[in-house]
Amino acid sequence: MSNHTQQDPSQKPDKQSSEHETTHFGFQQVDKAVKADKVADVFHSVADKYDVMNDLMSAGIHRLWKRYTIETSGAKKGDKILDLAGGTGDLAAKFARIVGPEGLVTLSDINGSMLENGRERLTNMGIAGNVEYVQANAECLPFEDNLYDIITIAFGLRNVTDKDAALRSMYRVLKPGGKLMVLEFSKPVLPGLKPVYDQYSFKLLPLIGKLVANDADSYRYLAESIRMHPDQETLKGMMEDAGFERVSYHNMTGGIVTLHTGYKF
């Protein structure tokens, strides 16, 4: 399946009740109703340079973080897998080969530019037939209940306006016995790492963004969004509140990145 289904990405649950509430966009406070559009602008801006920037920003280590996620997913032939905020399709490409023609990978992103880049990349890799592309808001997923064996969201949850709603939506569409894997930047736990990481994030990262993508502001936002994301224990509690059980997390690179895992029973 290579169709591209589009959901209105501005759709949000309980939109009226959130119209006058604020949330963070990086370090700024903005109206909840406009955050999704502001995040969309960032990713429209960086989409064409996204893969190059990922390699530069992480010195290629992001590939190891994603490989660990794949290896510990337990994905197998015939599975249905939802890759949320899937961007340019790093995880989806590998999952498509694992699940085979009997399985299905849904590559979903709220951002049309990122999703089209993902579709083009996978098509060029010769991956077709068991991948579908769906533009959707993670807070209100347009899928039926109990559909997926595995859901992954890599470096996307921190950009979601209502993370609790998104986690509940993921829980709904996951099969009983299914697994959610949240790969995300987190809080450094290695002694002495935080000040070095701060210097990198707020000085070097926007400079790399300016030189490579001609866009310092978007990469400054990305650094700020990482700092505003819940820490390891807080996210674990949020997943449990959404209904997930046996929630655990694994710190990588000194806690700069963490893989949270939870199950639906």
C-alpha positions in Angstrom: 0.0 0.0 0.0 1.5 3.3 -1.0 -1.4 5.6 -0.6 -1.1 8.8 1.3 -4.1 9.4 3.6 -4.3 12.9 5.0 -6.0 13.9 8.2 -6.4 17.5 9.0 -3.2 18.0 11.1 -4.7 21.0 12.9 -7.4 18.7 14.4 -7.1 18.4 18.1 -9.3 16.8 20.7 -11.3 19.3 22.8 -10.0 22.1 20.7 -12.5 24.7 22.1 -11.5 24.0 25.7 -7.8 24.7 24.8 -8.3 27.9 22.7 -7.2 30.2 25.5 -4.7 27.9 27.2 -1.0 28.3 26.6 1.8 25.8 26.2 5.5 26.0 25.5 7.1 26.3 22.1 10.7 25.9 23.0 11.2 28.5 25.8 8.3 30.7 24.6 4.7 30.5 25.8 2.2 30.3 23.0 -1.5 29.7 22.6 -2.2 25.9 22.5 -4.2 26.4 19.3 -1.2 27.6 17.3 1.6 25.4 18.6 1.0 22.6 16.0 1.3 25.2 13.2 4.5 26.7 14.6 6.1 23.2 14.9 4.9 22.5 11.4 6.8 25.6 10.2 10.0 24.3 11.8 9.8 21.0 10.1 8.7 22.4 6.7 11.9 24.5 7.0 14.3 21.7 7.9 12.8 18.8 6.0 15.2 18.8 3.0 18.3 18.9 5.3 16.8 16.7 8.0 18.9 13.6 7.4 22.2 15.5 6.9 21.6 17.5 10.0 20.8 14.4 12.1 24.2 13.0 11.1 26.0 16.2 11.9 24.2 16.9 15.1 24.7 13.5 16.6 28.0 12.6 14.8 26.0 9.7 13.4 25.1 8.3 16.8 21.4 8.7 16.1 21.7 5.6 13.8 22.9 3.5 16.8 20.0 4.8 19.0 17.5 3.8 16.2 19.2 0.4 15.6 18.9 -0.4 19.3 15.2 0.5 19.1 14.7 -1.8 16.1 16.7 -4.7 17.7 14.7 -4.6 21.0 11.3 -4.1 19.3 10.6 -7.8 18.9 9.2 -7.0 15.4 8.5 -10.1 13.3 7.1 -11.2 10.0 3.4 -10.3 9.6 3.3 -7.6 12.2 1.5 -4.3 11.8 3.7 -1.4 13.0 2.9 2.3 13.3 5.9 4.6 13.1 4.7 8.0 14.4 6.5 11.2 13.6 8.3 8.9 11.3 9.8 11.7 9.2 12.1 10.5 6.5 11.5 6.9 7.3 14.6 5.6 9.1 12.6 3.2 11.3 9.9 2.5 8.8 12.4 1.3 6.1 13.9 -1.3 8.5 10.5 -2.4 9.9 9.2 -2.9 6.3 11.9 -5.4 5.6 11.2 -7.2 8.9 7.4 -7.6 8.6 7.6 -8.6 5.0 4.7 -8.7 2.5 2.4 -10.2 5.0 2.9 -7.2 7.4 2.1 -3.5 7.2 4.1 -0.4 8.3 2.2 2.8 8.6 4.6 5.8 8.3 2.8 8.7 9.9 3.8 12.3 10.4 1.9 15.5 11.1 4.1 17.3 8.7 3.4 16.9 5.0 7.0 17.9 3.9 8.6 15.3 6.2 6.1 12.7 5.1 6.8 13.3 1.4 10.5 13.1 2.0 9.9 9.8 3.7 7.8 8.4 0.8 10.4 9.5 -1.8 13.3 8.0 0.2 11.6 4.6 0.8 10.4 4.5 -2.9 14.0 5.1 -4.0 15.1 2.3 -1.7 12.7 0.0 -3.5 10.4 -0.3 -0.5 6.8 -0.5 -1.5 3.7 -2.7 -1.1 3.7 -3.0 2.6 4.1 0.7 3.6 1.3 3.3 3.8 1.7 7.0 4.4 -0.7 8.8 6.7 -0.5 12.5 7.6 -2.0 12.7 11.1 -1.9 14.3 14.5 -0.7 11.9 17.2 -3.2 13.4 19.6 -6.2 12.0 17.7 -5.0 9.1 15.5 -7.3 8.2 12.6 -7.0 4.4 13.1 -9.3 1.8 14.5 -8.9 0.4 18.0 -6.5 -2.5 18.7 -4.8 -2.3 15.3 -1.0 -2.3 15.7 1.4 -4.8 17.3 4.1 -2.1 17.8 4.1 1.7 17.9 7.3 3.7 17.7 7.7 7.4 18.0 11.3 8.6 17.6 12.2 12.2 18.4 8.7 13.3 17.9 6.8 13.2 21.3 8.5 16.4 22.5 6.9 18.3 19.7 3.4 17.2 20.5 1.2 19.8 22.1 -0.8 17.5 24.4 1.5 14.6 25.1 -1.1 12.9 27.5 -3.7 12.9 24.7 -1.2 11.5 22.3 -0.2 8.7 24.6 -3.9 7.8 25.2 -4.4 7.8 21.4 -1.5 5.4 21.0 -2.8 3.2 23.7 -6.2 3.0 21.9 -4.8 1.9 18.6 -2.3 -0.6 20.0 -3.4 -4.3 20.2 -3.6 -6.0 23.6 -0.2 -7.4 24.1 1.3 -4.7 21.9 4.3 -2.5 22.7 4.9 1.2 22.6 8.5 2.5 22.1 9.3 6.2 22.7 12.8 7.2 21.6 13.4 10.7 22.7 16.0 13.2 24.0 16.0 13.2 27.8 17.9 14.5 30.8 21.7 13.7 31.1 22.4 11.5 34.0 26.2 11.2 33.6 28.1 13.5 36.1 29.5 16.6 34.4 27.7 16.0 31.1 24.9 18.6 31.4 27.1 21.8 31.1 28.9 20.4 28.1 25.6 19.4 26.5 24.1 22.8 27.2 27.0 24.6 25.5 26.6 22.3 22.5 22.8 22.7 22.3 22.6 26.4 22.6 25.8 27.6 20.9 27.0 25.0 18.4 23.7 23.5 17.3 22.1 26.8 16.0 25.5 27.6 14.3 25.5 24.2 12.5 21.8 24.9 11.5 22.8 28.3 10.1 25.8 27.0 8.1 24.2 23.8 6.7 20.5 24.5 6.5 20.6 28.3 6.6 18.2 28.1 9.6 19.5 28.9 13.0 16.1 29.6 14.5 14.6 26.1 13.9 17.6 24.4 15.4 17.5 26.8 18.4 13.8 25.7 18.9 14.8 22.0 18.6 17.4 22.5 21.4 14.8 24.4 23.6 12.2 21.7 22.9 14.5 19.1 24.3 15.0 21.0 27.5 11.2 21.4 28.0 10.5 17.6 27.5 9.7 15.6 30.6 12.5 13.8 32.3 12.8 10.0 32.4 10.7 9.4 35.5 8.0 11.9 34.5 7.5 10.4 31.1 7.3 6.9 32.6 4.5 8.2 34.9 2.7 9.8 31.9 2.8 6.5 30.1 1.4 4.6 33.1 -1.3 7.2 33.5 -2.3 6.6 29.8 -2.8 2.9 30.6 0.6 1.4 29.7 2.0 -1.3 32.0 5.5 -2.7 32.6 6.8 0.7 31.6 10.6 0.9 31.7 13.3 3.0 30.2 16.9 2.6 29.0 19.3 5.6 29.0 21.7 5.9 26.1 24.7 8.3 25.7 24.6 9.3 29.4 20.9 10.0 29.3 21.0 12.4 26.4 18.6 9.9 24.7 16.2 7.5 26.4 14.1 4.6 25.1 10.9 4.2 27.0 8.9 1.0 26.5 5.4 0.2 27.7 2.8 -2.5 27.0 -0.9 -2.7 26.6 -2.6 -5.7 28.3 
